[in-house]
Amino acid sequence: MASTQPSRPPAGSRESSGRVLLAYFSRAGENYYYGGRTNLDAGNTEVLAGMISTRVTCDVHRIEAAEPYPDGYDATVARNVREQNQDARPAIANPLPAIDHYHAVILASGIWNVRAPMIMATFAESYDFTGITIYPVTTHAMSGLGTTVRDYEASCPGATIAEGLSVKGEEVRQAGADIDSWLQRTGLLRAG
């Protein structure tokens, strides 16, 4: 089943709010879909980030790998396993200069083999999150938030890890009510 065109987050076009950053990593191409495969024009996390960015005043930053991940699902899984086994920190093509002017950062990614892709560790370890609240957001097949809370606690000393949001990848496009409920519970609707 092919995806429909999502509402995509604007790339650097938002006026800076100085308060909330939504940083996300997403992969299009061949993806897991209810035990099979589907081809996505936009990755599930990109779609979810777009939905969040229309509800909260925030700056949006798409994390891009210096060495892009393959379009094929099996090749991406194999690369991810290697990166996890090596505790790798894949290079980011477009790092942000700083995040210290934000009080909240939404870190969004898929869950690959029970944890966020290793590029999220690269991002998290690249900045001082002291005094910043992190909101983990994931798309997944069956692992929920996976190990993101534990991983961000380790990678971001001094940060507060708040309630996260996890959405099954296959259900992202119907997740509006879940997003709204989470944003209200966390107070992010008032943050912008």
Buried (B, 14 or more C-beta within 10 A) or exposed (E): EEBEEBEBBEEEEBEEBEBBBBBBBBBBBBBBBEEEBBBBBBBBBBBBBBBBBEBBBBBBBBBBBEEEBBBEBEEBBEBBEEBBEEEBBBEBEEBBEEBEEBEBBBBBBBBBBBBBBBBBBBBBEEBEBEEBBBBBBBBBBEBBBBBBBEBBBEBBEEBBBBEBBBBBBBEBBEBEEBBEEBBEEBEBBEBE
